[in-house]
Every structure is written in structure tokens, then in C-alpha cells.
Amino acid sequence: MTLKTLATALTIAVLPGLAAAMCSGKTAVEQQAMNCADGTMWDQASSTCVPLSTS
């Protein structure tokens, strides 16, 4: 094989791994948009929708 072919193959093999590493800092919860039903709000601690309290 020529040097150009080897360099191209190496680049094609490495790029997907680098692209995946760029996204590794976020969790699925952080990336997902959350919509709660009317009368509820998102609770970060429990990661669920909780009813709004009316005092």
C-alpha cells in the first residue's frame, strides 16, 4: 500500500472515535428536552415531573 492510502485509512478509522469523544461530557438527561404536564414542573433532584404546590 502507498503512504497516501495508509494515511487515508487511518484518518477514516480515527475520526468516528474523535467525534464520539466530543459528546461524552453530556448525559442523556442533560441533552433531552423535558416537557411536564400542566400543573407539574421538572424536579432536577428526582429527575421526574412533580406537582406544583399551592400555598
MIDOSE-1310 file (N, C-alpha, C; in nm, 2 decimals, decimal comma, always signed):
residues 55
mtlk	+0,08/-0,12/+0,00/+0,00/+0,00/+0,00/+0,09/+0,12/+0,00; +0,03/+0,23/-0,05/+0,11/+0,35/-0,05/+0,09/+0,43/+0,08; +0,17/+0,52/+0,10/+0,16/+0,61/+0,22/+0,03/+0,68/+0,22; -0,01/+0,73/+0,10/-0,14/+0,81/+0,09/-0,26/+0,72/+0,13
tlat	-0,26/+0,60/+0,09/-0,37/+0,50/+0,12/-0,37/+0,47/+0,27; -0,25/+0,45/+0,33/-0,25/+0,43/+0,47/-0,29/+0,55/+0,56; -0,25/+0,67/+0,51/-0,30/+0,79/+0,59/-0,45/+0,81/+0,58; -0,50/+0,78/+0,46/-0,65/+0,79/+0,44/-0,72/+0,69/+0,53
alti	-0,68/+0,57/+0,53/-0,74/+0,46/+0,61/-0,73/+0,49/+0,76; -0,62/+0,55/+0,80/-0,60/+0,58/+0,95/-0,70/+0,70/+0,98; -0,71/+0,79/+0,90/-0,80/+0,91/+0,92/-0,94/+0,86/+0,93; -0,99/+0,77/+0,84/-1,12/+0,72/+0,84/-1,15/+0,64/+0,96
avlp	-1,05/+0,57/+1,01/-1,06/+0,48/+1,13/-1,07/+0,57/+1,26; -1,00/+0,68/+1,27/-0,99/+0,76/+1,39/-1,10/+0,86/+1,41; -1,15/+0,92/+1,30/-1,25/+1,03/+1,31/-1,38/+0,99/+1,38; -1,44/+0,88/+1,37/-1,56/+0,85/+1,44/-1,53/+0,85/+1,60
glaa	-1,42/+0,80/+1,64/-1,39/+0,80/+1,78/-1,37/+0,94/+1,83; -1,31/+1,03/+1,76/-1,29/+1,16/+1,80/-1,43/+1,23/+1,81; -1,52/+1,21/+1,71/-1,65/+1,27/+1,71/-1,73/+1,22/+1,83; -1,72/+1,10/+1,87/-1,79/+1,04/+1,99/-1,73/+1,10/+2,12
amcs	-1,60/+1,13/+2,12/-1,54/+1,18/+2,24/-1,58/+1,33/+2,26; -1,62/+1,40/+2,16/-1,66/+1,54/+2,17/-1,79/+1,55/+2,24; -1,88/+1,44/+2,24/-2,01/+1,45/+2,31/-2,01/+1,38/+2,44; -1,90/+1,33/+2,49/-1,90/+1,24/+2,61/-1,93/+1,32/+2,74
gkta	-1,93/+1,45/+2,74/-1,94/+1,53/+2,86/-2,09/+1,54/+2,90; -2,18/+1,51/+2,82/-2,32/+1,53/+2,85/-2,39/+1,40/+2,87; -2,49/+1,40/+2,96/-2,57/+1,28/+2,98/-2,70/+1,29/+2,90; -2,77/+1,18/+2,89/-2,89/+1,19/+2,81/-2,99/+1,28/+2,87
veqq	-3,00/+1,29/+3,00/-3,09/+1,38/+3,07/-3,06/+1,52/+3,04; -2,93/+1,56/+3,04/-2,89/+1,70/+3,01/-2,93/+1,74/+2,86; -2,92/+1,64/+2,77/-2,94/+1,67/+2,63/-3,09/+1,67/+2,59; -3,17/+1,60/+2,67/-3,31/+1,58/+2,63/-3,40/+1,70/+2,68
amnc	-3,49/+1,74/+2,59/-3,58/+1,85/+2,64/-3,69/+1,78/+2,71; -3,73/+1,84/+2,83/-3,83/+1,78/+2,91/-3,95/+1,87/+2,92; -4,07/+1,81/+2,89/-4,19/+1,88/+2,90/-4,28/+1,81/+3,00; -4,32/+1,88/+3,10/-4,41/+1,82/+3,20/-4,55/+1,86/+3,17
adgt	-4,65/+1,79/+3,22/-4,79/+1,82/+3,21/-4,82/+1,94/+3,28; -4,94/+2,00/+3,24/-4,98/+2,12/+3,31/-5,00/+2,09/+3,46; -4,96/+2,18/+3,55/-4,97/+2,17/+3,69/-4,86/+2,09/+3,75; -4,76/+2,06/+3,67/-4,64/+1,99/+3,72/-4,51/+2,07/+3,67
mwdq	-4,40/+2,04/+3,74/-4,28/+2,10/+3,70/-4,16/+2,00/+3,71; -4,05/+2,02/+3,64/-3,94/+1,93/+3,64/-3,86/+1,95/+3,77; -3,84/+1,83/+3,84/-3,76/+1,83/+3,96/-3,62/+1,77/+3,93; -3,52/+1,85/+3,93/-3,38/+1,81/+3,90/-3,33/+1,70/+3,99
asst	-3,36/+1,71/+4,12/-3,31/+1,61/+4,21/-3,37/+1,47/+4,19; -3,50/+1,46/+4,16/-3,56/+1,33/+4,14/-3,57/+1,29/+3,99; -3,54/+1,38/+3,90/-3,55/+1,36/+3,76/-3,69/+1,32/+3,71; -3,79/+1,38/+3,77/-3,93/+1,35/+3,74/-4,01/+1,48/+3,74
cvpl	-4,13/+1,47/+3,69/-4,22/+1,58/+3,70/-4,29/+1,57/+3,83; -4,30/+1,68/+3,91/-4,37/+1,68/+4,04/-4,48/+1,78/+4,03; -4,59/+1,76/+4,11/-4,70/+1,86/+4,11/-4,65/+1,99/+4,17; -4,71/+2,10/+4,12/-4,68/+2,23/+4,18/-4,75/+2,24/+4,31
sts	-4,69/+2,29/+4,41/-4,75/+2,31/+4,54/-4,81/+2,45/+4,54; -4,94/+2,46/+4,59/-5,00/+2,59/+4,60/-5,02/+2,62/+4,75; -4,95/+2,72/+4,79/-4,95/+2,75/+4,94/-5,03/+2,88/+4,96
